[in-house]
Amino acid sequence: MKSLKLLPAKVFLLSVLIIFSACKDGNSIKKSEQTLNKQEELQNLLEFETLNDKQRYSIIKQMADSLLAQKDYQGLILFLTDWVDKNPNDMYNSYWLLMTAYAYLSTGAEPVAEYYFDRILQQCQDLLVKGNSVHFICLQNLIQISKTPSHRIKYFNDLINRFPQNVNTTELYLRLALEYQNDSQWSQALKTYKQFLEQPDATTIQIAGEPDAYKNARHLIDFNNSSKDWTFESLPALEEAVKKAIRNYDWRSLDKYKAKVNFFSMSWKQDENDANAQEEFSMYSWMRGKRIRYSDTLDEASNPNEAYLRTWGWNSYVSVWYLYFRKVDFPLDPDIHGNWEWAGIYLGNKL
């Protein structure tokens, strides 16, 4: 399965247009009297000769390529948009508008380029040029330049549904879920995260900008399906409850306070996704016959979203445990979002 390579839109489209038109280096071509005469000749042929579709395409392409080679983007835009408006049934309009969108990208007018890419999708039939789908190229660029989550949601869905053979659907499910999340469409986000997790390569895929994609998606789905009854309304409330349970050697309360989703116990060097990092265990065997102590204050590394409580006396091998508290990030449930949970244990002194 091919991966969706999110190249910069302008670079990607330029490479495609070069393939389509086999343009010469624009920097080496200067506007000259000969060029102007050639354009006039082609314009006359276009207006006054009876041409079939292929002949008409060839003439328009020569004229457009000449303007593109000169980097006369305004001239190219005027020529192509005028042609499309006057010839709405031209089968090559999707390609002419693609060149128009490129011209706007080249002048830094991304919102206008977005309009033309989207117009191609909405109004023009798809066109294969040297095996490349114009609609696919438009979607690639729209993903790059669109700033609106609702629009990006539509474009990701189109890529998955229309061109699954050209993209890595595992990556796109993840990116689509993130867009739903950004747009506060939580039911759709959860559904799409689940689709991501069901992909055979979800646990191994490397997604640029999302190094913890699988872990975060797994945590969100599992947390949504849980009771969530172990959370506290504030960090001070959680800290005091845990300290009290340690003072009273109340292992039952500590077991109750532990997060029931993705609670980990690992060294500072381990990864939270390691198989042995999330083994279920009770605090009973670790507290029996021990003299457990804790710091009066939270560790200095604590911040508004995470906190660490240093404790010691658990066993002769690794005496020091840092209890890790975390703010709950779950906007789907306002009663839970912003609460605090005891999420795990780091074994040993900080590195």
N, C-alpha and C positions, 0 to 999 in steps of 0.2 A: 504494500500500500504506500502510495507516494505521500510525502509530507507536505503540508501547506507551508511554503516558505514565505514568510511575511517580509518581503523585500520592500525598501522604500518605494512608494507608489510611482514616483516620477521615474526612478531608475528602471523599475520593472517594465513600465509601459513603454519607455523609450526603446528598450531592448526589443520588445515585441514589434513596435512600429518599424524598427530597422529591419527586422526579419521580413515583415510584410512588404515593405516598399523598396528594400535594398538601396536606401538613399546613399548618396555620396557624402563625404564629410562636409557639413555645412560651413565649417570655417574656411574651406578652400574655395568656396563658390561665392562670387560677388555678383551683385545685381548689375547687369550691363544692358546695353542697348539690344544686344543679341537675345538676351533672356526675355526682355520685354516684348520684342518682336515675336518670339516663340510663343509666349503666353497669349498674345493677341491672335496669332494663327490658330492656336488651340481653342480659344474662346469662340472664334468665328466658326470653326468646325462644329463645336458643340451647339451653337445656336442655329446654324443654317443648313447643316447636313442631316440627312436621314441616317440615323445610326441604330445599330442593334445594341442590346444591353452590354455586351462585352466591349464593343468599340467605345461606347459612352463611358464605361468604367475606365478604360485605358486612358482616355483623354483627361477625365477629371483627376485621375491618379497622377498623371504627369504634371498637371497644373498644381495640385496640392503638394506634390513632392518638391517641386521647384520652390514654392513658398516656404516649405519646411526647411529646405536646405539653406535658404537665405535667412532663416530665423525670423521671417516676417509673420509673426504669430497673429497679429491683428488682421493682416491681409488674409491669412489662412482661415481664420474664424469667420470673417465676413463672407468669403467665397463659399465655404462649405455650408454654413448655416443658411445662406441665401438659397443655395442649391436644394438642400433638404426641404426647406419651407415651400419651395416652388414645385418640388417633385416628391410628394409624400409617398408615392408608390415605388420609388427606386429601391430595388432589392439590396443595394449596397449602402443604404442610409446608416445602418448600424456602424459600418466602418468609417463613414464620413464623420459621424458624430464622435466616434472614438478618437479620431485625429483632432477633432475640435476640443474634446476633453483634455487631450495631451497638451494642446496649445495653451489652454488655461492653466494647467499645472505648471507649464514652463514659465508663465508670467506670475506665478505665486498666487493665483486666484483659485485656491482649493475649493471653497464653497460653490463656485460656479462650475468647476470641474465635476464636483459631486453631483450637481444637478444634471449634467449631461450624461454621466455614467448611469445614473438612475433612470433618466429618460430613455436610454437605450434599452434597459431592462423592461421598462413599462410599455414602450411604444414600438419597438423594432424587433423583428424576428431575429433569432440567433443566426450567426454567420460563421462558417468555418473558413479560415484563411490559412493555407498551409498547415491544416490540421489543428489550428488553435481556435477555440471558441471565443467569440467576442464577448458573449455574456459572462463567461468565466473570468476573462481579463477584467471586465467591469467590476465584478464582485471582489476580485483580488484587490483592486484599487480602492473600492468603497470601504472595505475593511480597514484599509490604511488611513484614509483621510476623514471618514465620518466620525463626528464627535458625539453623536446622539445615541444612547444605549438602545432605544427602541428601533432605530434604523439598523444598528449593527446586529441586533437580534434577528431582524428580517434577513440581512445579508448572510449571516452564519447559517441560518436555516436553509436558505437557498443553496448555499454551497454543499451542505450535507445532503439535501434531498435531490439536487440536480446533478452534482458532480462528485459523488462519493469515490469514484475511481481515481480522481485527480488530487484528492486531499487525504490527510490523516484524520479520519473521523474521530478517533480518540481525543486528539488535541482539540478538535473543534467542539466536541461535546463539553470539554472543560471550559473553553473560552466562552461558549454560549451560556453555560451555567453562570459564569462570572458576570456576563452582561445582564442576565435576568436578575441576578443579585443586585447589581448596580441600579437597576430599574425598579427595585423593590417588588419584583414579581416572584415572591418566595415559593409559591407552590410549583411554579414552572422551574425555578432554580433547583429545588430539591429533586424534581423529576429528572432533570437533565444531569445533575450530579450522579444520580443513580445510574443513568445510561452510561455515563463516563466510567463508573466503577465496574460496570458489567463488561467492559471491553477487555479482551484477552491480554492486552499489553498495558493496561492501566497502572499496574504496579511498577513497571519498569520504564515507562516512557519518560523522556526528558523534555520538558516544555520550557522554552525560554521565558524567563521572568516569573516562573511558577515552580520553584525548586521543590516545594512540599505539596504538590498538587494532590497526590493520592492521599496523603495523610490528612490534609485539610478536608477533602471531600468525604473521606471515611468518617472522620470525627463529626462532621455536620450531620450526616445521615444517621449515624448511631445516636447522636445526642437528640436529634428530633424524635427518634423512636423510643427514647427513655423516659423515666418518670421525672427526672430533673429535681428530685426532692432532696438532694444533698447540698444544694447551693445556699449561700447566706447573702443577706441583703447588703452587707458591707464587709470590707476587709477587717476592720476592728472586731466585728462580731465573729467572724471566722477564726481570727487569731486567738481571741479570748476563749472560744469554745474548745479549740485544739489544746491550748495550754492547760485549761482546766482538766481536760480528759487525761493529759499526761501526768499532771500533779496527782490525780486520783487513781492513776493506773487503770483507767476505765477503757479497756481495749474495745469493748462493745461500741461505745460512742465513737471512738476513732474509726472503727470499721464502718460505722454509719456515715461519718463525715467524708470518707474517701469518695472521690468521683466514681460513678459506676460505669462511665464510658471513657476508655483510653487512659485509665490511671496507670502510671508507669513507675517503675522502680529500677534505676540504672545508674551507672557511673557517669561522670561528667563527659567522658569520651564516647559513650555509647550513643546510638541513634534511637529515638523514641519508637521507631518502627521495627526495631529488632524483635525477633520472636520472643526472647526471654525477658524483654523489658516490660511486658504487660501481663505477666503471669499473675493469676489471682492468689491472694494470700491474706491471712488474718493477722492482725496486730498481736493476737494473744501470745503466740510462741515467741515473739520478739520482746515482749514486755515482761513476761513471767520471770521473776527472780532478778530483774535488772533494776538499776538505779538510773532512770532517765532524767536528763536535765535539758533546759533550753535557754537560749539567750533572752535577756529582758526585752530587747528591741529587735525589730526585723533587720535583716542584713542590709548594708549600705547599697548593695546592687539593686535593691527593690525600686520599682517605678510605678506610675499610676495604673499599669496593666498587669504587672507581675510582682510577686513578693517571695522572699525566701526567709525561712525561720531556721536558724542553726540549732540542732539538737545533738546530744551525744549520750553515750552509755548503752548503746543498743547491743553490741556484741564485741568480742575481743578482736575480731578480724577487721571490721569496719565500724568503729565506734561512732563516727560523726555522720549524721544524716541531715541533709537540708530539705525541709518540707517546702514544697513548691506550691504557691497559691496563685491563681490566675483569674482575671476578670472574664466573665462569660460574655462572649460575642455571639448573640443569637437574637437579632432584631425581629425574627418571626414571632417571638413571644415577648411582648413588652414587660410582662411580670418577671421574666427570667433574665432578660437582657440587662447587662450591667451588674448582675449579682457576682459573687465570688465563689470559687470552688477550690478545694484541695485537689490538685490535679496530678501530683506525683511526688517522688522522692529522688533526690540526687545523693548517691552514696559517696562518702569520703569528703575530704576538704576540697574547697574550690581550687581549680587549677590556675 
